[in-house]
Amino acid sequence: MISIGLLGCGRIGQVHARSLARIPSAQLTAVADFLPAAAEAVAASSGAQVRSAEDIITASDIDAV
């Protein structure tokens, strides 16, 4: 399983989150956005955690951003 972090939860970020949901070997682990409500919405629909961008970039539990 590959663990993914998503930076940006606007329109294209939401498309990426939906695409990742269709890949059995991928898991959207964490999301970040300048607008907290955008990150919270994607997190709620995907089961991901909301984290800061810096936390996602430096996280040891995330394989790709």
All heavy atoms as TSV, in Angstrom:
chain	resi	resn	atom	element	x	y	z
A	1	MET	N	N	0.849	-1.175	0.000
A	1	MET	CA	C	0.000	0.000	0.000
A	1	MET	C	C	0.894	1.238	0.000
A	1	MET	O	O	1.802	1.349	0.824
A	1	MET	CB	C	-0.900	-0.018	1.233
A	1	MET	CG	C	-1.819	1.168	1.388
A	1	MET	SD	S	-3.247	1.223	0.299
A	1	MET	CE	C	-4.156	-0.188	0.810
A	2	ILE	N	N	0.629	2.150	-0.898
A	2	ILE	CA	C	1.360	3.408	-0.937
A	2	ILE	C	C	0.533	4.482	-0.236
A	2	ILE	O	O	-0.668	4.609	-0.458
A	2	ILE	CB	C	1.734	3.828	-2.381
A	2	ILE	CG1	C	2.642	5.045	-2.354
A	2	ILE	CG2	C	0.512	4.073	-3.223
A	2	ILE	CD1	C	3.305	5.347	-3.677
A	3	SER	N	N	1.170	5.213	0.633
A	3	SER	CA	C	0.520	6.255	1.423
A	3	SER	C	C	0.761	7.608	0.746
A	3	SER	O	O	1.906	7.981	0.492
A	3	SER	CB	C	1.110	6.252	2.831
A	3	SER	OG	O	0.586	7.307	3.588
A	4	ILE	N	N	-0.316	8.331	0.474
A	4	ILE	CA	C	-0.256	9.578	-0.285
A	4	ILE	C	C	-0.640	10.765	0.592
A	4	ILE	O	O	-1.588	10.693	1.370
A	4	ILE	CB	C	-1.225	9.540	-1.494
A	4	ILE	CG1	C	-0.996	8.293	-2.344
A	4	ILE	CG2	C	-1.138	10.818	-2.313
A	4	ILE	CD1	C	0.278	8.270	-3.116
A	5	GLY	N	N	0.079	11.863	0.408
A	5	GLY	CA	C	-0.288	13.146	0.999
A	5	GLY	C	C	-0.709	14.086	-0.120
A	5	GLY	O	O	-0.066	14.121	-1.175
A	6	LEU	N	N	-1.765	14.824	0.088
A	6	LEU	CA	C	-2.302	15.725	-0.934
A	6	LEU	C	C	-2.183	17.164	-0.458
A	6	LEU	O	O	-2.707	17.523	0.599
A	6	LEU	CB	C	-3.775	15.379	-1.198
A	6	LEU	CG	C	-4.521	16.225	-2.226
A	6	LEU	CD1	C	-3.922	16.031	-3.613
A	6	LEU	CD2	C	-5.995	15.847	-2.235
A	7	LEU	N	N	-1.479	17.976	-1.236
A	7	LEU	CA	C	-1.355	19.403	-0.941
A	7	LEU	C	C	-2.269	20.160	-1.898
A	7	LEU	O	O	-2.046	20.142	-3.111
A	7	LEU	CB	C	0.093	19.870	-1.114
A	7	LEU	CG	C	1.138	19.150	-0.272
A	7	LEU	CD1	C	2.520	19.727	-0.544
A	7	LEU	CD2	C	0.804	19.251	1.201
A	8	GLY	N	N	-3.287	20.776	-1.363
A	8	GLY	CA	C	-4.255	21.511	-2.173
A	8	GLY	C	C	-5.528	20.705	-2.346
A	8	GLY	O	O	-5.505	19.619	-2.917
A	9	CYS	N	N	-6.619	21.224	-1.810
A	9	CYS	CA	C	-7.891	20.502	-1.834
A	9	CYS	C	C	-8.966	21.272	-2.586
A	9	CYS	O	O	-10.155	21.107	-2.340
A	9	CYS	CB	C	-8.344	20.213	-0.409
A	9	CYS	SG	S	-7.216	19.139	0.484
A	10	GLY	N	N	-8.539	22.100	-3.504
A	10	GLY	CA	C	-9.487	22.809	-4.358
A	10	GLY	C	C	-10.036	21.862	-5.411
A	10	GLY	O	O	-10.032	20.636	-5.234
A	11	ARG	N	N	-10.460	22.422	-6.519
A	11	ARG	CA	C	-11.118	21.623	-7.553
A	11	ARG	C	C	-10.257	20.459	-8.038
A	11	ARG	O	O	-10.697	19.315	-8.054
A	11	ARG	CB	C	-11.518	22.520	-8.710
A	11	ARG	CG	C	-12.456	21.854	-9.660
A	11	ARG	CD	C	-13.119	22.877	-10.532
A	11	ARG	NE	N	-12.530	22.799	-11.860
A	11	ARG	CZ	C	-12.648	23.721	-12.778
A	11	ARG	NH1	N	-13.288	24.831	-12.527
A	11	ARG	NH2	N	-12.109	23.563	-13.958
A	12	ILE	N	N	-9.022	20.729	-8.427
A	12	ILE	CA	C	-8.187	19.641	-8.946
A	12	ILE	C	C	-7.750	18.703	-7.826
A	12	ILE	O	O	-7.618	17.494	-8.041
A	12	ILE	CB	C	-6.987	20.177	-9.759
A	12	ILE	CG1	C	-6.343	19.055	-10.569
A	12	ILE	CG2	C	-5.970	20.856	-8.865
A	12	ILE	CD1	C	-7.222	18.488	-11.652
A	13	GLY	N	N	-7.565	19.214	-6.633
A	13	GLY	CA	C	-7.235	18.356	-5.502
A	13	GLY	C	C	-8.355	17.361	-5.215
A	13	GLY	O	O	-8.095	16.202	-4.884
A	14	GLN	N	N	-9.581	17.802	-5.346
A	14	GLN	CA	C	-10.728	16.908	-5.150
A	14	GLN	C	C	-10.763	15.836	-6.228
A	14	GLN	O	O	-11.084	14.678	-5.947
A	14	GLN	CB	C	-12.022	17.719	-5.149
A	14	GLN	CG	C	-12.142	18.651	-3.968
A	14	GLN	CD	C	-13.307	19.616	-4.099
A	14	GLN	OE1	O	-14.291	19.329	-4.762
A	14	GLN	NE2	N	-13.176	20.764	-3.471
A	15	VAL	N	N	-10.418	16.213	-7.463
A	15	VAL	CA	C	-10.335	15.228	-8.551
A	15	VAL	C	C	-9.259	14.188	-8.230
A	15	VAL	O	O	-9.470	12.987	-8.390
A	15	VAL	CB	C	-10.050	15.921	-9.901
A	15	VAL	CG1	C	-9.723	14.909	-10.985
A	15	VAL	CG2	C	-11.229	16.797	-10.307
A	16	HIS	N	N	-8.099	14.645	-7.773
A	16	HIS	CA	C	-7.023	13.716	-7.419
A	16	HIS	C	C	-7.449	12.787	-6.277
A	16	HIS	O	O	-7.159	11.588	-6.309
A	16	HIS	CB	C	-5.761	14.470	-7.018
A	16	HIS	CG	C	-5.100	15.207	-8.141
A	16	HIS	ND1	N	-4.930	14.678	-9.407
A	16	HIS	CD2	C	-4.578	16.448	-8.191
A	16	HIS	CE1	C	-4.318	15.542	-10.180
A	16	HIS	NE2	N	-4.095	16.650	-9.462
A	17	ALA	N	N	-8.133	13.332	-5.280
A	17	ALA	CA	C	-8.591	12.509	-4.149
A	17	ALA	C	C	-9.552	11.423	-4.630
A	17	ALA	O	O	-9.448	10.260	-4.204
A	17	ALA	CB	C	-9.244	13.383	-3.091
A	18	ARG	N	N	-10.481	11.774	-5.514
A	18	ARG	CA	C	-11.419	10.771	-6.048
A	18	ARG	C	C	-10.683	9.723	-6.885
A	18	ARG	O	O	-11.013	8.532	-6.835
A	18	ARG	CB	C	-12.517	11.441	-6.862
A	18	ARG	CG	C	-13.541	12.178	-6.015
A	18	ARG	CD	C	-14.770	12.597	-6.818
A	18	ARG	NE	N	-14.443	13.479	-7.922
A	18	ARG	CZ	C	-14.388	14.807	-7.857
A	18	ARG	NH1	N	-14.634	15.418	-6.708
A	18	ARG	NH2	N	-14.100	15.533	-8.921
A	19	SER	N	N	-9.691	10.157	-7.642
A	19	SER	CA	C	-8.910	9.214	-8.457
A	19	SER	C	C	-8.142	8.243	-7.573
A	19	SER	O	O	-8.094	7.042	-7.850
A	19	SER	CB	C	-7.930	9.977	-9.352
A	19	SER	OG	O	-8.628	10.765	-10.287
A	20	LEU	N	N	-7.535	8.750	-6.503
A	20	LEU	CA	C	-6.795	7.880	-5.586
A	20	LEU	C	C	-7.708	6.854	-4.928
A	20	LEU	O	O	-7.280	5.728	-4.658
A	20	LEU	CB	C	-6.092	8.714	-4.517
A	20	LEU	CG	C	-4.883	9.503	-5.004
A	20	LEU	CD1	C	-4.446	10.516	-3.954
A	20	LEU	CD2	C	-3.743	8.558	-5.353
A	21	ALA	N	N	-8.948	7.221	-4.683
A	21	ALA	CA	C	-9.895	6.306	-4.044
A	21	ALA	C	C	-10.164	5.079	-4.912
A	21	ALA	O	O	-10.562	4.031	-4.401
A	21	ALA	CB	C	-11.195	7.032	-3.731
A	22	ARG	N	N	-9.926	5.187	-6.211
A	22	ARG	CA	C	-10.170	4.074	-7.133
A	22	ARG	C	C	-8.946	3.186	-7.337
A	22	ARG	O	O	-8.999	2.229	-8.108
A	22	ARG	CB	C	-10.665	4.611	-8.471
A	22	ARG	CG	C	-12.039	5.265	-8.380
A	22	ARG	CD	C	-12.617	5.581	-9.738
A	22	ARG	NE	N	-11.821	6.539	-10.479
A	22	ARG	CZ	C	-12.054	7.847	-10.552
A	22	ARG	NH1	N	-13.082	8.358	-9.925
A	22	ARG	NH2	N	-11.279	8.627	-11.272
A	23	ILE	N	N	-7.855	3.502	-6.665
A	23	ILE	CA	C	-6.634	2.708	-6.803
A	23	ILE	C	C	-6.478	1.843	-5.548
A	23	ILE	O	O	-6.207	2.362	-4.463
A	23	ILE	CB	C	-5.397	3.622	-6.977
A	23	ILE	CG1	C	-5.573	4.514	-8.214
A	23	ILE	CG2	C	-4.123	2.787	-7.069
A	23	ILE	CD1	C	-4.510	5.578	-8.365
A	24	PRO	N	N	-6.673	0.544	-5.684
A	24	PRO	CA	C	-6.647	-0.329	-4.508
A	24	PRO	C	C	-5.343	-0.287	-3.717
A	24	PRO	O	O	-5.351	-0.489	-2.503
A	24	PRO	CB	C	-6.875	-1.731	-5.082
A	24	PRO	CG	C	-7.508	-1.509	-6.410
A	24	PRO	CD	C	-6.976	-0.194	-6.911
A	25	SER	N	N	-4.227	-0.030	-4.375
A	25	SER	CA	C	-2.943	-0.049	-3.688
A	25	SER	C	C	-2.519	1.320	-3.157
A	25	SER	O	O	-1.398	1.481	-2.678
A	25	SER	CB	C	-1.855	-0.581	-4.632
A	25	SER	OG	O	-1.761	0.263	-5.766
A	26	ALA	N	N	-3.416	2.316	-3.224
A	26	ALA	CA	C	-3.103	3.663	-2.730
A	26	ALA	C	C	-4.046	4.043	-1.602
A	26	ALA	O	O	-5.224	3.670	-1.603
A	26	ALA	CB	C	-3.217	4.681	-3.864
A	27	GLN	N	N	-3.519	4.799	-0.663
A	27	GLN	CA	C	-4.325	5.300	0.441
A	27	GLN	C	C	-4.028	6.781	0.621
A	27	GLN	O	O	-2.862	7.168	0.788
A	27	GLN	CB	C	-4.000	4.568	1.734
A	27	GLN	CG	C	-4.745	5.115	2.930
A	27	GLN	CD	C	-4.358	4.402	4.212
A	27	GLN	OE1	O	-3.701	3.380	4.195
A	27	GLN	NE2	N	-4.765	4.951	5.327
A	28	LEU	N	N	-5.061	7.605	0.572
A	28	LEU	CA	C	-4.896	9.029	0.855
A	28	LEU	C	C	-4.815	9.171	2.367
A	28	LEU	O	O	-5.800	9.002	3.074
A	28	LEU	CB	C	-6.056	9.841	0.277
A	28	LEU	CG	C	-5.947	11.361	0.425
A	28	LEU	CD1	C	-4.661	11.889	-0.184
A	28	LEU	CD2	C	-7.154	12.036	-0.206
A	29	THR	N	N	-3.634	9.467	2.854
A	29	THR	CA	C	-3.363	9.482	4.282
A	29	THR	C	C	-3.598	10.838	4.912
A	29	THR	O	O	-4.148	10.937	6.002
A	29	THR	CB	C	-1.911	9.034	4.544
A	29	THR	OG1	O	-1.748	7.721	4.011
A	29	THR	CG2	C	-1.575	9.037	6.013
A	30	ALA	N	N	-3.170	11.898	4.213
A	30	ALA	CA	C	-3.258	13.244	4.791
A	30	ALA	C	C	-3.464	14.280	3.700
A	30	ALA	O	O	-2.996	14.111	2.572
A	30	ALA	CB	C	-1.996	13.562	5.578
A	31	VAL	N	N	-4.163	15.346	4.066
A	31	VAL	CA	C	-4.435	16.450	3.139
A	31	VAL	C	C	-4.138	17.773	3.822
A	31	VAL	O	O	-4.195	17.886	5.048
A	31	VAL	CB	C	-5.896	16.436	2.642
A	31	VAL	CG1	C	-6.200	15.161	1.873
A	31	VAL	CG2	C	-6.881	16.602	3.787
A	32	ALA	N	N	-3.830	18.775	3.002
A	32	ALA	CA	C	-3.593	20.124	3.511
A	32	ALA	C	C	-4.107	21.127	2.489
A	32	ALA	O	O	-4.068	20.875	1.284
A	32	ALA	CB	C	-2.108	20.361	3.760
A	33	ASP	N	N	-4.574	22.252	2.973
A	33	ASP	CA	C	-5.004	23.336	2.101
A	33	ASP	C	C	-4.923	24.638	2.875
A	33	ASP	O	O	-5.070	24.652	4.102
A	33	ASP	CB	C	-6.438	23.114	1.598
A	33	ASP	CG	C	-6.785	24.011	0.421
A	33	ASP	OD1	O	-7.146	25.190	0.629
A	33	ASP	OD2	O	-6.671	23.524	-0.714
A	34	PHE	N	N	-4.727	25.730	2.150
A	34	PHE	CA	C	-4.707	27.062	2.747
A	34	PHE	C	C	-6.034	27.369	3.437
A	34	PHE	O	O	-6.069	28.026	4.472
A	34	PHE	CB	C	-4.413	28.092	1.650
A	34	PHE	CG	C	-4.453	29.512	2.132
A	34	PHE	CD1	C	-3.399	30.029	2.866
A	34	PHE	CD2	C	-5.530	30.319	1.852
A	34	PHE	CE1	C	-3.437	31.340	3.323
A	34	PHE	CE2	C	-5.582	31.628	2.304
A	34	PHE	CZ	C	-4.524	32.141	3.041
A	35	LEU	N	N	-7.121	26.853	2.851
A	35	LEU	CA	C	-8.455	27.026	3.434
A	35	LEU	C	C	-8.807	25.779	4.241
A	35	LEU	O	O	-9.028	24.707	3.665
A	35	LEU	CB	C	-9.500	27.245	2.336
A	35	LEU	CG	C	-9.284	28.477	1.459
A	35	LEU	CD1	C	-10.273	28.486	0.309
A	35	LEU	CD2	C	-9.404	29.744	2.287
A	36	PRO	N	N	-8.864	25.890	5.554
A	36	PRO	CA	C	-9.135	24.714	6.395
A	36	PRO	C	C	-10.412	23.966	6.001
A	36	PRO	O	O	-10.424	22.737	6.036
A	36	PRO	CB	C	-9.243	25.302	7.803
A	36	PRO	CG	C	-8.421	26.545	7.755
A	36	PRO	CD	C	-8.610	27.089	6.359
A	37	ALA	N	N	-11.442	24.672	5.602
A	37	ALA	CA	C	-12.705	24.013	5.236
A	37	ALA	C	C	-12.526	23.102	4.033
A	37	ALA	O	O	-13.150	22.035	3.953
A	37	ALA	CB	C	-13.794	25.043	4.981
A	38	ALA	N	N	-11.683	23.491	3.089
A	38	ALA	CA	C	-11.432	22.656	1.907
A	38	ALA	C	C	-10.733	21.365	2.309
A	38	ALA	O	O	-11.110	20.278	1.862
A	38	ALA	CB	C	-10.605	23.427	0.884
A	39	ALA	N	N	-9.727	21.475	3.162
A	39	ALA	CA	C	-9.019	20.277	3.634
A	39	ALA	C	C	-9.952	19.383	4.439
A	39	ALA	O	O	-9.940	18.157	4.278
A	39	ALA	CB	C	-7.808	20.676	4.467
A	40	GLU	N	N	-10.768	19.966	5.282
A	40	GLU	CA	C	-11.694	19.186	6.100
A	40	GLU	C	C	-12.713	18.449	5.243
A	40	GLU	O	O	-13.067	17.303	5.538
A	40	GLU	CB	C	-12.376	20.093	7.113
A	40	GLU	CG	C	-11.419	20.597	8.181
A	40	GLU	CD	C	-11.973	21.739	9.024
A	40	GLU	OE1	O	-13.176	22.063	8.895
A	40	GLU	OE2	O	-11.189	22.320	9.803
A	41	ALA	N	N	-13.174	19.073	4.170
A	41	ALA	CA	C	-14.151	18.429	3.291
A	41	ALA	C	C	-13.548	17.215	2.595
A	41	ALA	O	O	-14.179	16.149	2.536
A	41	ALA	CB	C	-14.684	19.427	2.266
A	42	VAL	N	N	-12.343	17.359	2.068
A	42	VAL	CA	C	-11.692	16.221	1.400
A	42	VAL	C	C	-11.364	15.134	2.419
A	42	VAL	O	O	-11.545	13.945	2.158
A	42	VAL	CB	C	-10.437	16.675	0.624
A	42	VAL	CG1	C	-9.654	15.477	0.117
A	42	VAL	CG2	C	-10.825	17.583	-0.532
A	43	ALA	N	N	-10.903	15.528	3.591
A	43	ALA	CA	C	-10.599	14.547	4.637
A	43	ALA	C	C	-11.852	13.768	5.032
A	43	ALA	O	O	-11.800	12.550	5.189
A	43	ALA	CB	C	-9.990	15.240	5.850
A	44	ALA	N	N	-12.955	14.462	5.170
A	44	ALA	CA	C	-14.207	13.803	5.572
A	44	ALA	C	C	-14.672	12.794	4.522
A	44	ALA	O	O	-15.179	11.726	4.859
A	44	ALA	CB	C	-15.290	14.848	5.822
A	45	SER	N	N	-14.487	13.120	3.259
A	45	SER	CA	C	-14.956	12.214	2.210
A	45	SER	C	C	-13.975	11.087	1.905
A	45	SER	O	O	-14.362	10.089	1.296
A	45	SER	CB	C	-15.244	12.999	0.929
A	45	SER	OG	O	-14.047	13.524	0.383
A	46	SER	N	N	-12.729	11.220	2.354
A	46	SER	CA	C	-11.720	10.215	2.012
A	46	SER	C	C	-11.192	9.422	3.209
A	46	SER	O	O	-10.491	8.429	3.028
A	46	SER	CB	C	-10.536	10.906	1.332
A	46	SER	OG	O	-9.856	11.748	2.254
A	47	GLY	N	N	-11.453	9.910	4.405
A	47	GLY	CA	C	-10.912	9.257	5.590
A	47	GLY	C	C	-9.487	9.678	5.909
A	47	GLY	O	O	-8.854	9.099	6.789
A	48	ALA	N	N	-8.981	10.681	5.197
A	48	ALA	CA	C	-7.621	11.177	5.443
A	48	ALA	C	C	-7.599	12.090	6.663
A	48	ALA	O	O	-8.643	12.542	7.129
A	48	ALA	CB	C	-7.124	11.948	4.218
A	49	GLN	N	N	-6.406	12.369	7.146
A	49	GLN	CA	C	-6.216	13.327	8.228
A	49	GLN	C	C	-5.901	14.688	7.632
A	49	GLN	O	O	-5.291	14.773	6.572
A	49	GLN	CB	C	-5.034	12.928	9.105
A	49	GLN	CG	C	-5.156	11.629	9.803
A	49	GLN	CD	C	-3.851	11.292	10.546
A	49	GLN	OE1	O	-2.799	11.850	10.286
A	49	GLN	NE2	N	-3.953	10.350	11.465
A	50	VAL	N	N	-6.293	15.742	8.330
A	50	VAL	CA	C	-5.879	17.093	7.957
A	50	VAL	C	C	-4.579	17.384	8.698
A	50	VAL	O	O	-4.510	17.220	9.917
A	50	VAL	CB	C	-6.954	18.146	8.327
A	50	VAL	CG1	C	-6.442	19.548	8.038
A	50	VAL	CG2	C	-8.253	17.874	7.593
A	51	ARG	N	N	-3.559	17.763	7.943
A	51	ARG	CA	C	-2.256	18.114	8.517
A	51	ARG	C	C	-1.756	19.383	7.826
A	51	ARG	O	O	-2.283	19.777	6.791
A	51	ARG	CB	C	-1.221	17.009	8.290
A	51	ARG	CG	C	-1.571	15.674	8.906
A	51	ARG	CD	C	-0.423	14.708	8.748
A	51	ARG	NE	N	-0.800	13.337	9.031
A	51	ARG	CZ	C	0.001	12.299	8.853
A	51	ARG	NH1	N	1.239	12.478	8.409
A	51	ARG	NH2	N	-0.409	11.076	9.125
A	52	SER	N	N	-0.729	19.962	8.368
A	52	SER	CA	C	-0.111	21.108	7.690
A	52	SER	C	C	0.701	20.587	6.507
A	52	SER	O	O	1.118	19.416	6.477
A	52	SER	CB	C	0.793	21.880	8.651
A	52	SER	OG	O	1.960	21.143	8.927
A	53	ALA	N	N	0.952	21.463	5.537
A	53	ALA	CA	C	1.759	21.079	4.384
A	53	ALA	C	C	3.147	20.621	4.830
A	53	ALA	O	O	3.666	19.606	4.337
A	53	ALA	CB	C	1.861	22.241	3.404
A	54	GLU	N	N	3.738	21.337	5.764
A	54	GLU	CA	C	5.060	20.964	6.259
A	54	GLU	C	C	5.043	19.583	6.896
A	54	GLU	O	O	5.950	18.771	6.675
A	54	GLU	CB	C	5.570	21.992	7.267
A	54	GLU	CG	C	6.968	21.700	7.756
A	54	GLU	CD	C	7.507	22.770	8.689
A	54	GLU	OE1	O	7.035	23.911	8.657
A	54	GLU	OE2	O	8.419	22.431	9.470
A	55	ASP	N	N	3.999	19.287	7.670
A	55	ASP	CA	C	3.891	17.972	8.303
A	55	ASP	C	C	3.767	16.865	7.258
A	55	ASP	O	O	4.318	15.773	7.433
A	55	ASP	CB	C	2.708	17.912	9.265
A	55	ASP	CG	C	2.943	18.678	10.549
A	55	ASP	OD1	O	4.109	19.029	10.838
A	55	ASP	OD2	O	1.956	18.939	11.264
A	56	ILE	N	N	3.044	17.134	6.189
A	56	ILE	CA	C	2.892	16.125	5.136
A	56	ILE	C	C	4.222	15.896	4.436
A	56	ILE	O	O	4.632	14.759	4.203
A	56	ILE	CB	C	1.791	16.555	4.132
A	56	ILE	CG1	C	0.421	16.448	4.804
A	56	ILE	CG2	C	1.840	15.690	2.863
A	56	ILE	CD1	C	-0.727	16.980	3.977
A	57	ILE	N	N	4.911	16.974	4.095
A	57	ILE	CA	C	6.177	16.868	3.367
A	57	ILE	C	C	7.235	16.112	4.181
A	57	ILE	O	O	8.015	15.333	3.622
A	57	ILE	CB	C	6.678	18.260	2.964
A	57	ILE	CG1	C	5.738	18.850	1.906
A	57	ILE	CG2	C	8.121	18.211	2.450
A	57	ILE	CD1	C	5.938	20.332	1.658
A	58	THR	N	N	7.253	16.305	5.466
A	58	THR	CA	C	8.290	15.683	6.313
A	58	THR	C	C	7.838	14.386	6.986
A	58	THR	O	O	8.622	13.776	7.720
A	58	THR	CB	C	8.774	16.674	7.392
A	58	THR	OG1	O	7.669	17.030	8.229
A	58	THR	CG2	C	9.380	17.914	6.761
A	59	ALA	N	N	6.615	13.960	6.760
A	59	ALA	CA	C	6.067	12.786	7.456
A	59	ALA	C	C	6.767	11.497	7.038
A	59	ALA	O	O	7.034	11.265	5.856
A	59	ALA	CB	C	4.577	12.668	7.178
A	60	SER	N	N	7.024	10.662	8.011
A	60	SER	CA	C	7.645	9.367	7.720
A	60	SER	C	C	6.614	8.315	7.295
A	60	SER	O	O	6.991	7.270	6.758
A	60	SER	CB	C	8.411	8.856	8.950
A	60	SER	OG	O	7.523	8.647	10.028
A	61	ASP	N	N	5.331	8.591	7.499
A	61	ASP	CA	C	4.291	7.633	7.137
A	61	ASP	C	C	3.677	7.925	5.773
A	61	ASP	O	O	2.718	7.271	5.380
A	61	ASP	CB	C	3.204	7.587	8.212
A	61	ASP	CG	C	2.429	8.883	8.341
A	61	ASP	OD1	O	2.997	9.960	8.067
A	61	ASP	OD2	O	1.241	8.833	8.739
A	62	ILE	N	N	4.224	8.877	5.024
A	62	ILE	CA	C	3.716	9.232	3.706
A	62	ILE	C	C	4.806	8.928	2.678
A	62	ILE	O	O	5.942	9.389	2.808
A	62	ILE	CB	C	3.264	10.698	3.647
A	62	ILE	CG1	C	2.055	10.872	4.571
A	62	ILE	CG2	C	2.932	11.117	2.223
A	62	ILE	CD1	C	1.520	12.273	4.651
A	63	ASP	N	N	4.423	8.163	1.656
A	63	ASP	CA	C	5.380	7.742	0.633
A	63	ASP	C	C	5.499	8.726	-0.530
A	63	ASP	O	O	6.548	8.806	-1.165
A	63	ASP	CB	C	4.990	6.374	0.068
A	63	ASP	CG	C	4.919	5.301	1.148
A	63	ASP	OD1	O	5.898	5.195	1.923
A	63	ASP	OD2	O	3.888	4.608	1.232
A	64	ALA	N	N	4.431	9.437	-0.835
A	64	ALA	CA	C	4.422	10.360	-1.985
A	64	ALA	C	C	3.483	11.520	-1.707
A	64	ALA	O	O	2.484	11.386	-1.006
A	64	ALA	CB	C	3.982	9.617	-3.242
A	65	VAL	N	N	3.830	12.667	-2.280
A	65	VAL	CA	C	3.013	13.876	-2.130
A	65	VAL	C	C	2.620	14.349	-3.511
A	65	VAL	O	O	3.426	14.384	-4.423
A	65	VAL	CB	C	3.787	14.984	-1.390
A	65	VAL	CG1	C	2.936	16.243	-1.268
A	65	VAL	CG2	C	4.217	14.496	-0.024
